Amino acid sequence: MTLKNMLQSIVPNKIDIGWGLDTEEADFVFYNPEPLFSSRQKPLSSLAVQACPAVNNLEKDFWVISSPFSIELKCVEENGTFELLSGGENTRVDLNVLQNSVALEPKTKWRHDKKPIVQIYLPYFFLSDKPCYMSVIAPFCSDNICRWPGVFVGGKIPIHIWPRTLNFAFEWVDTSKPLVIKRGDPLMYVFFSTNSLCSRPNVFELEMTEELKKYKKGIKNVLKYTSSAYSLFPTALSRRPKKLLKRK
């Protein structure tokens, strides 16, 4: 590879990524995904972390999904059985909303029989018309995760094939402590990878077209019928319109 080709391979190129909310109510409570880079404070000096090119190149790639509500959850064990309790002084959401948004996963889905996994369902989804994987990881630059009594469970999905809604999946390591999440707390970071060595996402709110609604309907609740959503990717690709992404 020539020097010219090597330089071209590291020049950032843009890929359009759309985000949307798959919900029919209260969408005003959900924050827009925001770039991690935009939330940083002014550097204390030219030697501060924010002045490091390596740090900047990394943090420019992450987008933040923040909690739409304040909740306090507890996980109580009795005779080997775990029960999820909600409420408390830190909860600022109706209980019926919690019942539809939060779930303790069956033990068969845990990684460890003493570490329950709880999920908070979020209506966010991301879409690309070009091959692109989205990775969902813990918000490692946010100090609120220091209060979590466990670890975030991440994942990676091809959003050009499978624009599924996001979940905050949490593995409860210390069940003697509650999980407290405040409205506005970062819940997760997402970043996007393509076949290009160096690409930057152009993220915008998308329009929920009728074609997109129909395509997402084919994704919804597939795990009620099969244990492997990935086995359905060829079917999804064969039925996918060439263009699904439209800016709102």
LINGIFEN-V234662 format. One record per residue. BURIAL is + if it has 9 or more other C-alpha atoms within 8 Angstrom, else -. Layout:
burial=BURIAL
burial=BURIAL
//
This chain:
burial=-
burial=-
burial=-
burial=-
burial=-
burial=+
burial=-
burial=-
burial=+
burial=-
burial=-
burial=-
burial=-
burial=-
burial=+
burial=+
burial=+
burial=+
burial=+
burial=+
burial=-
burial=-
burial=-
burial=-
burial=-
burial=-
burial=-
burial=-
burial=-
burial=+
burial=+
burial=-
burial=-
burial=-
burial=+
burial=+
burial=+
burial=-
burial=-
burial=-
burial=-
burial=-
burial=+
burial=-
burial=-
burial=-
burial=-
burial=+
burial=-
burial=+
burial=+
burial=+
burial=-
burial=-
burial=+
burial=+
burial=-
burial=-
burial=+
burial=+
burial=+
burial=+
burial=+
burial=+
burial=+
burial=+
burial=+
burial=+
burial=+
burial=+
burial=+
burial=+
burial=+
burial=+
burial=+
burial=+
burial=-
burial=-
burial=-
burial=-
burial=-
burial=+
burial=-
burial=+
burial=-
burial=+
burial=+
burial=-
burial=-
burial=+
burial=+
burial=-
burial=+
burial=-
burial=-
burial=-
burial=-
burial=+
burial=-
burial=-
burial=+
burial=+
burial=+
burial=+
burial=+
burial=-
burial=-
burial=-
burial=-
burial=+
burial=-
burial=-
burial=-
burial=-
burial=+
burial=+
burial=+
burial=+
burial=+
burial=+
burial=+
burial=+
burial=+
burial=+
burial=+
burial=+
burial=+
burial=+
burial=+
burial=-
burial=+
burial=+
burial=+
burial=+
burial=+
burial=+
burial=+
burial=+
burial=+
burial=-
burial=-
burial=-
burial=-
burial=-
burial=-
burial=-
burial=-
burial=+
burial=+
burial=+
burial=+
burial=+
burial=+
burial=+
burial=-
burial=-
burial=-
burial=+
burial=+
burial=+
burial=+
burial=+
burial=+
burial=+
burial=+
burial=+
burial=-
burial=+
burial=+
burial=+
burial=+
burial=+
burial=+
burial=-
burial=+
burial=-
burial=-
burial=+
burial=+
burial=+
burial=+
burial=+
burial=+
burial=+
burial=+
burial=+
burial=+
burial=+
burial=+
burial=+
burial=+
burial=+
burial=+
burial=+
burial=-
burial=-
burial=-
burial=+
burial=+
burial=+
burial=+
burial=-
burial=-
burial=+
burial=+
burial=+
burial=+
burial=-
burial=-
burial=-
burial=-
burial=+
burial=+
burial=-
burial=+
burial=+
burial=-
burial=-
burial=+
burial=-
burial=-
burial=+
burial=-
burial=-
burial=-
burial=-
burial=-
burial=-
burial=+
burial=-
burial=-
burial=-
burial=+
burial=-
burial=-
burial=+
burial=-
burial=-
burial=-
burial=-
burial=-
burial=-
burial=-
burial=+
burial=+
burial=-
burial=-
burial=-
//
